[in-house]
Amino acid sequence: MAPGGVLFHQFVASAAGAVNITLTATDPAATLVGLGIGIPGGNVGSCDLTKSVQTRPGSAAQLSVLVDAGTFCAGTFDVGGLGTKGVLVTYSVAHP
Amino acid sequence: MKSIRMIALAASVAAASACGGSNTTPTTPSVTVGPTTELFESTLAPRGASFFSFTVAQTGDTDVMLASVSTSTAPAATTSVVVGLGVGTPIGSDCSTTKVMQATAALTSPLVVNMTPGIYCVRVFDLGNLTSTVNFAVRIVHT
């Protein structure tokens, strides 16, 4: 993810339930980034965010929300602290 | 010669089918239309309102989800401000709501309304909580 950038992807929840998003790793390690979830739309990164947090990588989900069935988007964004080389992020999205 | 025989056979089968038909009344096949998802994105000013019209093709539930409210289009600008959310029918240049509620952005549908075919609208309005204009996105799933 580049400085000032976003990195979102879409996923489909086949039923209503909980979505858990975990930022598992960053390189450089322990980088503070934004983590968010929303629906595909016209905002930055083509994702209209519903909920977001600023977090560092860990093993437990940093963001958990309930969703209806449908198409959603989730991902990371720079909160202002990235160096010129950006950051490599790894996150997982567990959904119904 | 072979092709001529095949044409003759086909013609006789068609004639037999026509003669053997029963006197049934033609029926119009029913068509089930899948849910339609629409996205209503706009801005909401303090003391303002905004609405979006959509057409329900057949009787069924309509789900209305206030999916996003943000102070700008930047990803970190999400807000949990409470706004008004309603459904109703378009009237003039506004939306006459029949069901309203207070809502914050969430990915579940707080408004589920059974609707018959017709034109309806979703209205988002300030309850007095806004101090500046916000962006919002509403997902509408209807039949």
gemmi code that builds the backbone of each chain (N, CA, C; Angstrom):
import gemmi

chains = {
    "A": [
        ("MET", (0.856, -1.193, 0.000), (0.000, 0.000, 0.000), (0.890, 1.242, 0.000)),
        ("ALA", (0.600, 2.120, -0.940), (1.419, 3.316, -1.105), (1.068, 4.371, -0.052)),
        ("PRO", (1.972, 5.297, 0.168), (1.650, 6.393, 1.090), (0.388, 7.132, 0.633)),
        ("GLY", (-0.532, 7.335, 1.544), (-1.793, 7.994, 1.210), (-2.769, 7.094, 0.473)),
        ("GLY", (-2.427, 5.828, 0.338), (-3.233, 4.932, -0.487), (-4.261, 4.123, 0.286)),
        ("VAL", (-5.017, 3.353, -0.482), (-6.020, 2.448, 0.076), (-5.858, 1.102, -0.604)),
        ("LEU", (-6.354, 0.083, 0.037), (-6.293, -1.266, -0.522), (-7.541, -2.014, -0.065)),
        ("PHE", (-8.554, -2.034, -0.926), (-9.817, -2.686, -0.574), (-10.097, -3.830, -1.544)),
        ("HIS", (-10.832, -4.805, -1.096), (-11.317, -5.844, -1.999), (-12.758, -6.180, -1.622)),
        ("GLN", (-13.476, -6.752, -2.581), (-14.880, -7.095, -2.347), (-15.021, -8.561, -1.968)),
        ("PHE", (-16.058, -8.847, -1.205), (-16.389, -10.231, -0.878), (-17.901, -10.347, -0.762)),
        ("VAL", (-18.397, -11.556, -0.864), (-19.835, -11.802, -0.801), (-20.156, -12.617, 0.443)),
        ("ALA", (-21.015, -12.077, 1.282), (-21.523, -12.836, 2.427), (-22.759, -13.591, 1.951)),
        ("SER", (-22.724, -14.898, 2.073), (-23.816, -15.711, 1.550), (-25.025, -15.737, 2.484)),
        ("ALA", (-24.835, -15.267, 3.706), (-25.920, -15.219, 4.679), (-25.601, -14.139, 5.700)),
        ("ALA", (-26.584, -13.796, 6.500), (-26.334, -12.826, 7.566), (-25.430, -13.456, 8.623)),
        ("GLY", (-24.632, -12.622, 9.255), (-23.741, -13.147, 10.295), (-22.625, -12.172, 10.602)),
        ("ALA", (-21.640, -12.664, 11.316), (-20.530, -11.818, 11.750), (-19.385, -11.872, 10.749)),
        ("VAL", (-18.774, -10.726, 10.536), (-17.557, -10.630, 9.728), (-16.428, -10.188, 10.644)),
        ("ASN", (-15.351, -10.920, 10.603), (-14.188, -10.591, 11.423), (-12.994, -10.305, 10.517)),
        ("ILE", (-12.407, -9.139, 10.698), (-11.269, -8.730, 9.874), (-10.042, -8.638, 10.767)),
        ("THR", (-8.990, -9.297, 10.322), (-7.761, -9.348, 11.112), (-6.587, -8.858, 10.279)),
        ("LEU", (-5.964, -7.803, 10.723), (-4.702, -7.366, 10.119), (-3.623, -8.234, 10.737)),
        ("THR", (-3.138, -9.193, 9.980), (-2.231, -10.185, 10.558), (-0.767, -9.782, 10.489)),
        ("ALA", (-0.384, -8.990, 9.478), (1.032, -8.633, 9.359), (1.209, -7.368, 8.545)),
        ("THR", (2.276, -6.675, 8.840), (2.698, -5.547, 8.010), (4.211, -5.616, 7.847)),
        ("ASP", (4.676, -5.088, 6.762), (6.116, -4.963, 6.518), (6.356, -3.569, 5.969)),
        ("PRO", (6.973, -2.693, 6.752), (7.622, -2.854, 8.047), (6.650, -3.339, 9.145)),
        ("ALA", (7.206, -4.091, 10.073), (6.411, -4.677, 11.141), (5.779, -3.592, 12.014)),
        ("ALA", (4.619, -3.952, 12.584), (3.935, -3.112, 13.567), (3.580, -1.724, 13.041)),
        ("THR", (3.331, -1.653, 11.741), (2.921, -0.364, 11.156), (1.461, -0.076, 11.503)),
        ("LEU", (1.194, 1.149, 11.870), (-0.180, 1.559, 12.164), (-0.882, 1.881, 10.846)),
        ("VAL", (-2.000, 1.198, 10.593), (-2.785, 1.459, 9.373), (-4.266, 1.496, 9.743)),
        ("GLY", (-5.072, 1.963, 8.801), (-6.517, 1.933, 8.979), (-7.070, 0.637, 8.428)),
        ("LEU", (-8.110, 0.135, 9.089), (-8.760, -1.105, 8.680), (-10.249, -0.797, 8.627)),
        ("GLY", (-10.903, -1.121, 7.504), (-12.306, -0.737, 7.380), (-13.141, -1.740, 6.636)),
        ("ILE", (-14.465, -1.581, 6.770), (-15.432, -2.425, 6.065), (-16.610, -1.568, 5.649)),
        ("GLY", (-17.179, -1.880, 4.488), (-18.320, -1.110, 4.001), (-18.955, -1.793, 2.812)),
        ("ILE", (-19.579, -0.988, 1.963), (-20.179, -1.526, 0.747), (-19.518, -0.866, -0.468)),
        ("PRO", (-19.477, -1.568, -1.607), (-18.904, -0.962, -2.802), (-19.654, 0.314, -3.175)),
        ("GLY", (-18.904, 1.370, -3.432), (-19.543, 2.649, -3.737), (-18.556, 3.634, -4.308)),
        ("GLY", (-18.882, 4.899, -4.219), (-18.121, 5.924, -4.912), (-17.041, 6.608, -4.107)),
        ("ASN", (-16.887, 6.251, -2.846), (-15.857, 6.908, -2.048), (-14.467, 6.424, -2.435)),
        ("VAL", (-13.463, 6.985, -1.794), (-12.083, 6.635, -2.113), (-11.895, 5.118, -2.035)),
        ("GLY", (-11.273, 4.541, -3.054), (-11.066, 3.104, -3.086), (-12.298, 2.331, -3.503)),
        ("SER", (-13.325, 3.044, -3.993), (-14.583, 2.406, -4.419), (-15.234, 1.623, -3.298)),
        ("CYS", (-15.061, 2.103, -2.075), (-15.665, 1.437, -0.913), (-16.199, 2.504, 0.025)),
        ("ASP", (-17.522, 2.504, 0.254), (-18.137, 3.424, 1.206), (-18.079, 2.759, 2.580)),
        ("LEU", (-17.169, 3.224, 3.397), (-16.923, 2.539, 4.670), (-18.038, 2.780, 5.681)),
        ("THR", (-18.330, 1.737, 6.419), (-19.298, 1.787, 7.507), (-18.584, 1.979, 8.837)),
        ("LYS", (-17.520, 1.251, 8.985), (-16.794, 1.261, 10.250), (-15.312, 1.120, 9.956)),
        ("SER", (-14.496, 1.854, 10.695), (-13.052, 1.747, 10.501), (-12.345, 1.929, 11.832)),
        ("VAL", (-11.152, 1.380, 11.911), (-10.314, 1.519, 13.103), (-8.874, 1.748, 12.648)),
        ("GLN", (-8.094, 2.296, 13.548), (-6.654, 2.370, 13.320), (-6.025, 1.287, 14.180)),
        ("THR", (-5.162, 0.486, 13.573), (-4.650, -0.663, 14.317), (-3.275, -1.092, 13.808)),
        ("ARG", (-2.624, -1.896, 14.627), (-1.376, -2.553, 14.234), (-1.675, -4.053, 14.106)),
        ("PRO", (-0.808, -4.797, 13.421), (-1.105, -6.221, 13.213), (-1.185, -7.010, 14.517)),
        ("GLY", (-2.007, -8.055, 14.470), (-2.172, -8.919, 15.631), (-2.843, -10.208, 15.211)),
        ("SER", (-3.066, -11.081, 16.167), (-3.664, -12.380, 15.848), (-5.176, -12.392, 16.046)),
        ("ALA", (-5.691, -11.432, 16.798), (-7.140, -11.367, 17.028), (-7.749, -10.338, 16.081)),
        ("ALA", (-9.007, -10.571, 15.745), (-9.694, -9.646, 14.847), (-9.747, -8.255, 15.457)),
        ("GLN", (-9.352, -7.281, 14.679), (-9.416, -5.900, 15.162), (-10.739, -5.220, 14.815)),
        ("LEU", (-11.476, -5.833, 13.893), (-12.742, -5.231, 13.458), (-13.767, -6.343, 13.246)),
        ("SER", (-14.870, -6.238, 13.953), (-15.941, -7.237, 13.830), (-17.271, -6.514, 13.665)),
        ("VAL", (-18.042, -6.935, 12.671), (-19.345, -6.323, 12.435), (-20.344, -7.386, 12.003)),
        ("LEU", (-21.615, -7.091, 12.213), (-22.681, -7.953, 11.705), (-23.105, -7.456, 10.333)),
        ("VAL", (-23.373, -8.383, 9.440), (-23.794, -8.006, 8.089), (-25.007, -8.828, 7.675)),
        ("ASP", (-25.760, -8.272, 6.730), (-26.754, -9.047, 6.005), (-26.042, -9.776, 4.867)),
        ("ALA", (-26.751, -10.650, 4.209), (-26.180, -11.267, 3.005), (-25.986, -10.195, 1.943)),
        ("GLY", (-24.939, -10.340, 1.135), (-24.724, -9.372, 0.065), (-23.247, -9.152, -0.196)),
        ("THR", (-22.965, -8.157, -1.017), (-21.588, -7.839, -1.398), (-21.056, -6.699, -0.552)),
        ("PHE", (-19.881, -6.885, -0.037), (-19.256, -5.881, 0.837), (-17.812, -5.677, 0.405)),
        ("CYS", (-17.159, -4.709, 1.021), (-15.747, -4.476, 0.744), (-15.024, -4.253, 2.067)),
        ("ALA", (-13.773, -4.601, 2.083), (-12.964, -4.436, 3.286), (-11.521, -4.224, 2.873)),
        ("GLY", (-10.764, -3.628, 3.772), (-9.361, -3.435, 3.440), (-8.678, -2.447, 4.353)),
        ("THR", (-7.559, -1.951, 3.862), (-6.718, -1.084, 4.677), (-6.518, 0.270, 3.996)),
        ("PHE", (-6.122, 1.229, 4.780), (-5.811, 2.548, 4.233), (-4.762, 3.219, 5.110)),
        ("ASP", (-4.027, 4.107, 4.484), (-2.983, 4.859, 5.184), (-3.639, 5.880, 6.112)),
        ("VAL", (-3.171, 5.919, 7.335), (-3.688, 6.919, 8.277), (-2.705, 8.074, 8.442)),
        ("GLY", (-1.696, 8.080, 7.579), (-0.812, 9.240, 7.566), (0.613, 8.996, 7.998)),
        ("GLY", (0.922, 7.785, 8.385), (2.253, 7.547, 8.913), (3.182, 6.723, 8.043)),
        ("LEU", (2.776, 6.450, 6.799), (3.598, 5.572, 5.970), (4.816, 6.291, 5.398)),
        ("GLY", (5.909, 5.552, 5.326), (7.115, 6.075, 4.690), (6.972, 6.071, 3.180)),
        ("THR", (7.984, 6.571, 2.505), (7.900, 6.713, 1.050), (7.802, 5.373, 0.326)),
        ("LYS", (8.270, 4.314, 0.972), (8.213, 2.989, 0.342), (6.874, 2.290, 0.562)),
        ("GLY", (6.010, 2.887, 1.361), (4.719, 2.264, 1.619), (4.840, 1.099, 2.589)),
        ("VAL", (3.827, 0.239, 2.585), (3.806, -0.891, 3.511), (3.167, -2.088, 2.824)),
        ("LEU", (3.679, -3.267, 3.137), (3.055, -4.506, 2.679), (2.101, -4.965, 3.776)),
        ("VAL", (0.832, -5.111, 3.458), (-0.148, -5.505, 4.468), (-0.703, -6.891, 4.145)),
        ("THR", (-0.985, -7.624, 5.192), (-1.674, -8.907, 5.066), (-2.842, -8.902, 6.038)),
        ("TYR", (-4.042, -9.126, 5.512), (-5.215, -9.168, 6.387), (-6.134, -10.282, 5.915)),
        ("SER", (-6.968, -10.731, 6.817), (-7.930, -11.776, 6.470), (-9.339, -11.304, 6.800)),
        ("VAL", (-10.280, -11.787, 6.032), (-11.696, -11.459, 6.250), (-12.455, -12.776, 6.399)),
        ("ALA", (-12.966, -13.040, 7.574), (-13.765, -14.247, 7.803), (-15.237, -13.850, 7.772)),
        ("HIS", (-15.997, -14.463, 6.878), (-17.402, -14.050, 6.692), (-18.286, -15.261, 6.422)),
        ("PRO", (-19.610, -15.095, 6.587), (-20.528, -16.207, 6.307), (-20.476, -16.613, 4.839)),
    ],
    "B": [
        ("MET", (-32.765, -36.897, -51.958), (-33.979, -37.683, -51.703), (-34.192, -37.904, -50.212)),
        ("LYS", (-33.084, -38.148, -49.528), (-33.151, -38.372, -48.088), (-33.687, -37.152, -47.369)),
        ("SER", (-33.216, -35.976, -47.804), (-33.658, -34.754, -47.133), (-35.134, -34.497, -47.383)),
        ("ILE", (-35.626, -34.858, -48.523), (-37.052, -34.664, -48.823), (-37.899, -35.539, -47.905)),
        ("ARG", (-37.466, -36.787, -47.697), (-38.201, -37.695, -46.805), (-38.257, -37.145, -45.384)),
        ("MET", (-37.168, -36.570, -44.923), (-37.120, -36.028, -43.558), (-38.058, -34.842, -43.392)),
        ("ILE", (-38.132, -34.014, -44.427), (-39.038, -32.866, -44.371), (-40.484, -33.347, -44.322)),
        ("ALA", (-40.798, -34.356, -45.129), (-42.156, -34.889, -45.152), (-42.530, -35.485, -43.796)),
        ("LEU", (-41.600, -36.194, -43.179), (-41.860, -36.782, -41.866), (-42.107, -35.700, -40.824)),
        ("ALA", (-41.314, -34.655, -40.849), (-41.488, -33.568, -39.901), (-42.841, -32.904, -40.079)),
        ("ALA", (-43.248, -32.733, -41.321), (-44.527, -32.088, -41.595), (-45.678, -32.928, -41.068)),
        ("SER", (-45.589, -34.260, -41.237), (-46.680, -35.108, -40.764), (-46.747, -35.149, -39.244)),
        ("VAL", (-45.596, -35.102, -38.578), (-45.590, -35.067, -37.114), (-46.216, -33.779, -36.613)),
        ("ALA", (-45.909, -32.688, -37.264), (-46.473, -31.404, -36.860), (-47.979, -31.399, -37.053)),
        ("ALA", (-48.439, -31.967, -38.160), (-49.871, -32.008, -38.418), (-50.583, -32.865, -37.382)),
        ("ALA", (-49.969, -33.994, -37.021), (-50.577, -34.871, -36.015), (-50.678, -34.166, -34.677)),
        ("SER", (-49.675, -33.420, -34.332), (-49.698, -32.693, -33.063), (-50.815, -31.669, -33.059)),
        ("ALA", (-50.997, -30.986, -34.177), (-52.022, -29.946, -34.237), (-53.407, -30.548, -34.129)),
        ("CYS", (-53.626, -31.702, -34.776), (-54.941, -32.331, -34.741), (-55.257, -32.912, -33.372)),
        ("GLY", (-54.222, -33.384, -32.668), (-54.460, -34.061, -31.404), (-54.495, -33.132, -30.213)),
        ("GLY", (-54.417, -31.827, -30.424), (-54.366, -30.870, -29.321), (-55.680, -30.810, -28.576)),
        ("SER", (-55.651, -30.538, -27.285), (-56.863, -30.407, -26.494), (-57.273, -28.950, -26.425)),
        ("ASN", (-58.490, -28.687, -25.996), (-59.019, -27.325, -25.907), (-58.673, -26.704, -24.552)),
        ("THR", (-57.399, -26.438, -24.342), (-56.989, -25.801, -23.096), (-56.809, -24.308, -23.311)),
        ("THR", (-57.074, -23.540, -22.275), (-56.916, -22.088, -22.360), (-55.463, -21.724, -22.125)),
        ("PRO", (-54.899, -20.944, -23.031), (-53.499, -20.533, -22.838), (-53.338, -19.763, -21.535)),
        ("THR", (-52.257, -20.003, -20.858), (-51.983, -19.269, -19.623), (-50.706, -18.453, -19.783)),
        ("THR", (-50.664, -17.377, -19.072), (-49.469, -16.537, -19.105), (-48.479, -17.081, -18.087)),
        ("PRO", (-47.280, -17.414, -18.529), (-46.304, -17.950, -17.568), (-45.940, -16.895, -16.517)),
        ("SER", (-45.836, -17.342, -15.273), (-45.439, -16.396, -14.224), (-43.919, -16.246, -14.256)),
        ("VAL", (-43.467, -15.053, -14.050), (-42.040, -14.760, -14.077), (-41.618, -14.270, -12.701)),
        ("THR", (-40.691, -14.975, -12.125), (-40.169, -14.549, -10.827), (-38.916, -13.715, -11.050)),
        ("VAL", (-38.964, -12.484, -10.588), (-37.837, -11.570, -10.754), (-36.996, -11.595, -9.490)),
        ("GLY", (-35.687, -11.732, -9.649), (-34.803, -11.746, -8.491), (-34.720, -10.381, -7.854)),
        ("PRO", (-34.233, -10.313, -6.613), (-34.119, -9.025, -5.939), (-33.198, -8.079, -6.711)),
        ("THR", (-33.537, -6.825, -6.658), (-32.725, -5.780, -7.282), (-32.046, -4.969, -6.185)),
        ("THR", (-30.755, -4.734, -6.363), (-30.015, -3.935, -5.387), (-29.719, -2.571, -5.985)),
        ("GLU", (-30.065, -1.528, -5.238), (-29.804, -0.168, -5.703), (-28.992, 0.567, -4.641)),
        ("LEU", (-28.143, 1.471, -5.114), (-27.285, 2.238, -4.217), (-27.688, 3.703, -4.274)),
        ("PHE", (-27.986, 4.243, -3.132), (-28.375, 5.652, -3.013), (-27.256, 6.374, -2.278)),
        ("GLU", (-26.465, 7.125, -3.044), (-25.351, 7.884, -2.468), (-25.623, 9.363, -2.658)),
        ("SER", (-25.461, 10.127, -1.610), (-25.673, 11.562, -1.728), (-25.057, 12.252, -0.516)),
        ("THR", (-25.345, 13.523, -0.387), (-24.879, 14.282, 0.773), (-26.085, 14.761, 1.568)),
        ("LEU", (-25.838, 15.011, 2.829), (-26.903, 15.478, 3.711), (-26.382, 16.682, 4.504)),
        ("ALA", (-27.042, 17.797, 4.343), (-26.634, 19.025, 5.027), (-27.373, 19.146, 6.360)),
        ("PRO", (-26.835, 19.930, 7.288), (-27.559, 20.172, 8.545), (-28.970, 20.679, 8.251)),
        ("ARG", (-29.940, 20.088, 8.909), (-31.368, 20.396, 8.750), (-31.893, 20.025, 7.362)),
        ("GLY", (-31.125, 19.256, 6.624), (-31.517, 18.903, 5.260), (-32.125, 17.525, 5.137)),
        ("ALA", (-32.515, 17.201, 3.926), (-33.072, 15.880, 3.617), (-32.732, 15.538, 2.181)),
        ("SER", (-32.725, 14.248, 1.901), (-32.444, 13.773, 0.553), (-33.244, 12.495, 0.341)),
        ("PHE", (-33.743, 12.302, -0.872), (-34.499, 11.072, -1.097), (-34.182, 10.460, -2.448)),
        ("PHE", (-34.587, 9.203, -2.580), (-34.280, 8.399, -3.769), (-35.501, 7.540, -4.078)),
        ("SER", (-35.926, 7.561, -5.335), (-37.104, 6.784, -5.728), (-36.696, 5.483, -6.418)),
        ("PHE", (-37.507, 4.461, -6.223), (-37.248, 3.173, -6.862), (-38.582, 2.477, -7.127)),
        ("THR", (-38.538, 1.527, -8.035), (-39.763, 0.843, -8.458), (-39.756, -0.609, -8.003)),
        ("VAL", (-40.783, -0.993, -7.289), (-40.964, -2.390, -6.885), (-41.793, -3.084, -7.959)),
        ("ALA", (-41.252, -4.185, -8.508), (-41.914, -4.865, -9.631), (-42.934, -5.901, -9.169)),
        ("GLN", (-42.686, -6.487, -8.017), (-43.628, -7.485, -7.516), (-43.612, -7.479, -5.997)),
        ("THR", (-44.667, -8.006, -5.414), (-44.809, -7.962, -3.961), (-43.669, -8.708, -3.273)),
        ("GLY", (-43.133, -8.086, -2.244), (-42.038, -8.707, -1.499), (-41.427, -7.732, -0.524)),
        ("ASP", (-40.468, -8.201, 0.221), (-39.804, -7.352, 1.214), (-38.776, -6.434, 0.558)),
        ("THR", (-38.709, -5.227, 1.053), (-37.663, -4.279, 0.673), (-36.794, -4.022, 1.901)),
        ("ASP", (-35.497, -4.216, 1.747), (-34.541, -4.002, 2.840), (-33.804, -2.695, 2.603)),
        ("VAL", (-33.777, -1.853, 3.614), (-33.100, -0.562, 3.502), (-31.975, -0.513, 4.534)),
        ("MET", (-30.763, -0.327, 4.046), (-29.578, -0.341, 4.910), (-28.848, 0.996, 4.791)),
        ("LEU", (-28.715, 1.711, 5.905), (-27.860, 2.911, 5.927), (-26.435, 2.401, 6.123)),
        ("ALA", (-25.730, 2.234, 4.999), (-24.454, 1.518, 5.053), (-23.275, 2.401, 5.395)),
        ("SER", (-23.371, 3.683, 5.113), (-22.196, 4.521, 5.330), (-22.602, 5.964, 5.584)),
        ("VAL", (-21.964, 6.569, 6.572), (-22.077, 8.012, 6.805), (-20.673, 8.499, 7.103)),
        ("SER", (-20.223, 9.508, 6.367), (-18.855, 9.980, 6.545), (-18.790, 11.485, 6.345)),
        ("THR", (-17.788, 12.084, 6.968), (-17.652, 13.534, 6.880), (-16.916, 13.969, 5.619)),
        ("SER", (-16.330, 13.012, 4.903), (-15.722, 13.280, 3.596), (-15.633, 11.953, 2.872)),
        ("THR", (-15.077, 11.964, 1.674), (-14.953, 10.702, 0.942), (-13.704, 9.931, 1.349)),
        ("ALA", (-12.900, 10.484, 2.258), (-11.701, 9.789, 2.721), (-12.095, 8.592, 3.580)),
        ("PRO", (-11.309, 7.525, 3.536), (-11.712, 6.305, 4.245), (-11.773, 6.441, 5.768)),
        ("ALA", (-10.997, 7.353, 6.323), (-10.981, 7.469, 7.782), (-12.082, 8.373, 8.312)),
        ("ALA", (-12.994, 8.815, 7.443), (-13.956, 9.843, 7.828), (-15.308, 9.289, 8.259)),
        ("THR", (-15.388, 8.010, 8.607), (-16.667, 7.450, 9.032), (-17.126, 8.098, 10.332)),
        ("THR", (-18.438, 8.216, 10.474), (-19.000, 8.798, 11.685), (-20.213, 7.984, 12.120)),
        ("SER", (-20.470, 7.980, 13.406), (-21.615, 7.228, 13.940), (-22.780, 8.156, 14.271)),
        ("VAL", (-22.846, 9.277, 13.614), (-23.934, 10.230, 13.869), (-25.288, 9.571, 13.558)),
        ("VAL", (-26.289, 9.951, 14.348), (-27.639, 9.407, 14.161), (-28.414, 10.310, 13.203)),
        ("VAL", (-28.979, 9.701, 12.157), (-29.806, 10.450, 11.200), (-31.161, 9.759, 11.072)),
        ("GLY", (-32.085, 10.437, 10.408), (-33.396, 9.853, 10.165), (-33.392, 9.064, 8.873)),
        ("LEU", (-34.106, 7.937, 8.886), (-34.193, 7.070, 7.713), (-35.646, 6.638, 7.561)),
        ("GLY", (-36.197, 6.832, 6.385), (-37.602, 6.478, 6.209), (-37.892, 5.952, 4.822)),
        ("VAL", (-39.044, 5.307, 4.684), (-39.525, 4.861, 3.378), (-40.945, 5.377, 3.184)),
        ("GLY", (-41.315, 5.579, 1.948), (-42.649, 6.081, 1.651), (-42.873, 6.146, 0.164)),
        ("THR", (-43.647, 7.134, -0.254), (-43.935, 7.307, -1.678), (-43.576, 8.726, -2.104)),
        ("PRO", (-43.073, 8.860, -3.341), (-42.725, 10.198, -3.831), (-43.970, 11.067, -3.949)),
        ("ILE", (-43.834, 12.297, -3.531), (-44.929, 13.257, -3.676), (-44.312, 14.604, -4.014)),
        ("GLY", (-44.608, 15.081, -5.203), (-43.989, 16.317, -5.661), (-42.487, 16.164, -5.709)),
        ("SER", (-41.788, 17.080, -5.066), (-40.325, 17.027, -5.064), (-39.786, 16.488, -3.748)),
        ("ASP", (-40.586, 15.710, -3.042), (-40.125, 15.143, -1.777), (-40.649, 13.713, -1.660)),
        ("CYS", (-40.385, 13.127, -0.529), (-40.775, 11.746, -0.251), (-41.659, 11.755, 0.985)),
        ("SER", (-42.887, 11.330, 0.831), (-43.822, 11.269, 1.955), (-43.639, 9.934, 2.666)),
        ("THR", (-43.028, 9.954, 3.833), (-42.659, 8.711, 4.499), (-43.822, 8.115, 5.283)),
        ("THR", (-43.881, 6.802, 5.258), (-44.894, 6.080, 6.022), (-44.259, 5.313, 7.181)),
        ("LYS", (-42.954, 5.154, 7.120), (-42.249, 4.473, 8.203), (-40.884, 5.126, 8.347)),
        ("VAL", (-40.581, 5.595, 9.543), (-39.295, 6.260, 9.767), (-38.640, 5.702, 11.023)),
        ("MET", (-37.339, 5.897, 11.103), (-36.604, 5.469, 12.284), (-35.315, 6.264, 12.395)),
        ("GLN", (-34.681, 6.179, 13.548), (-33.361, 6.759, 13.722), (-32.335, 5.680, 13.389)),
        ("ALA", (-31.256, 6.077, 12.719), (-30.296, 5.064, 12.280), (-28.871, 5.598, 12.325)),
        ("THR", (-27.955, 4.689, 12.590), (-26.530, 4.946, 12.403), (-26.031, 3.962, 11.354)),
        ("ALA", (-24.888, 4.258, 10.783), (-24.371, 3.393, 9.721), (-24.132, 1.982, 10.253)),
        ("ALA", (-24.623, 0.998, 9.500), (-24.450, -0.413, 9.857), (-24.617, -1.240, 8.594)),
        ("LEU", (-24.184, -2.490, 8.657), (-24.276, -3.368, 7.491), (-25.408, -4.379, 7.627)),
        ("THR", (-26.371, -4.039, 8.470), (-27.613, -4.792, 8.544), (-28.753, -3.820, 8.235)),
        ("SER", (-29.870, -4.362, 7.781), (-30.991, -3.517, 7.351), (-31.968, -3.296, 8.500)),
        ("PRO", (-32.043, -2.075, 9.034), (-32.983, -1.818, 10.122), (-34.413, -1.640, 9.632)),
        ("LEU", (-34.573, -1.332, 8.349), (-35.906, -1.114, 7.788), (-36.215, -2.220, 6.798)),
        ("VAL", (-37.179, -3.036, 7.114), (-37.642, -4.073, 6.195), (-39.148, -3.889, 6.047)),
        ("VAL", (-39.578, -3.615, 4.834), (-40.985, -3.295, 4.592), (-41.504, -4.157, 3.450)),
        ("ASN", (-42.665, -4.788, 3.660), (-43.287, -5.552, 2.582), (-44.020, -4.579, 1.660)),
        ("MET", (-43.708, -4.642, 0.390), (-44.263, -3.677, -0.569), (-44.934, -4.378, -1.730)),
        ("THR", (-46.023, -3.797, -2.200), (-46.680, -4.254, -3.416), (-46.078, -3.467, -4.589)),
        ("PRO", (-46.299, -3.919, -5.836), (-45.703, -3.198, -6.968), (-46.073, -1.717, -6.977)),
        ("GLY", (-45.106, -0.886, -7.276), (-45.349, 0.561, -7.303), (-44.050, 1.327, -7.161)),
        ("ILE", (-44.162, 2.633, -7.072), (-42.999, 3.505, -6.934), (-42.910, 3.958, -5.483)),
        ("TYR", (-41.747, 3.780, -4.914), (-41.521, 4.136, -3.511), (-40.268, 5.009, -3.404)),
        ("CYS", (-39.989, 5.453, -2.204), (-38.796, 6.268, -2.010), (-38.195, 5.999, -0.630)),
        ("VAL", (-36.900, 6.252, -0.548), (-36.177, 6.229, 0.724), (-35.739, 7.655, 1.017)),
        ("ARG", (-35.947, 8.089, 2.235), (-35.602, 9.465, 2.618), (-34.610, 9.431, 3.781)),
        ("VAL", (-33.535, 10.195, 3.630), (-32.549, 10.366, 4.697), (-32.608, 11.824, 5.133)),
        ("PHE", (-32.696, 12.056, 6.431), (-32.861, 13.439, 6.878), (-32.145, 13.667, 8.200)),
        ("ASP", (-31.766, 14.922, 8.397), (-31.076, 15.317, 9.624), (-32.082, 15.439, 10.769)),
        ("LEU", (-31.672, 14.899, 11.902), (-32.508, 14.983, 13.109), (-32.065, 16.132, 14.001)),
        ("GLY", (-31.128, 16.960, 13.512), (-30.579, 18.043, 14.314), (-29.207, 17.719, 14.875)),
        ("ASN", (-28.678, 16.565, 14.473), (-27.367, 16.137, 14.990), (-26.195, 16.589, 14.129)),
        ("LEU", (-26.451, 17.003, 12.900), (-25.360, 17.344, 11.993), (-24.870, 18.768, 12.231)),
        ("THR", (-23.552, 18.917, 12.228), (-22.956, 20.253, 12.311), (-22.309, 20.634, 10.981)),
        ("SER", (-22.153, 19.654, 10.103), (-21.627, 19.917, 8.767), (-22.197, 18.866, 7.824)),
        ("THR", (-22.032, 19.110, 6.553), (-22.565, 18.182, 5.548), (-21.830, 16.840, 5.602)),
        ("VAL", (-22.586, 15.765, 5.482), (-21.991, 14.424, 5.480), (-22.344, 13.721, 4.171)),
        ("ASN", (-21.519, 12.750, 3.822), (-21.815, 11.844, 2.709), (-22.494, 10.604, 3.291)),
        ("PHE", (-23.408, 10.052, 2.551), (-24.019, 8.806, 3.032), (-24.260, 7.865, 1.863)),
        ("ALA", (-24.417, 6.604, 2.175), (-24.756, 5.581, 1.183), (-25.814, 4.668, 1.775)),
        ("VAL", (-26.867, 4.460, 1.027), (-27.966, 3.575, 1.444), (-28.087, 2.464, 0.415)),
        ("ARG", (-28.116, 1.250, 0.888), (-28.350, 0.094, -0.006), (-29.810, -0.312, 0.106)),
        ("ILE", (-30.454, -0.433, -1.042), (-31.874, -0.816, -1.091), (-31.970, -2.114, -1.883)),
        ("VAL", (-32.516, -3.132, -1.265), (-32.735, -4.413, -1.954), (-34.237, -4.635, -2.026)),
        ("HIS", (-34.767, -4.711, -3.248), (-36.214, -4.837, -3.399), (-36.555, -5.823, -4.499)),
        ("THR", (-37.815, -6.221, -4.548), (-38.260, -7.187, -5.543), (-38.671, -6.461, -6.818)),
    ],
}
model = gemmi.Model(1)
for chain_id, residues in chains.items():
    chain = gemmi.Chain(chain_id)
    for i, (resn, *xyz) in enumerate(residues, 1):
        res = gemmi.Residue()
        res.name, res.seqid = resn, gemmi.SeqId(i, " ")
        for name, pos in zip(("N", "CA", "C"), xyz):
            atom = gemmi.Atom()
            atom.name, atom.element = name, gemmi.Element(name[0])
            atom.pos, atom.b_iso = gemmi.Position(*pos), 0.0
            res.add_atom(atom)
        chain.add_residue(res)
    model.add_chain(chain)
structure = gemmi.Structure()
structure.add_model(model)
structure.setup_entities()
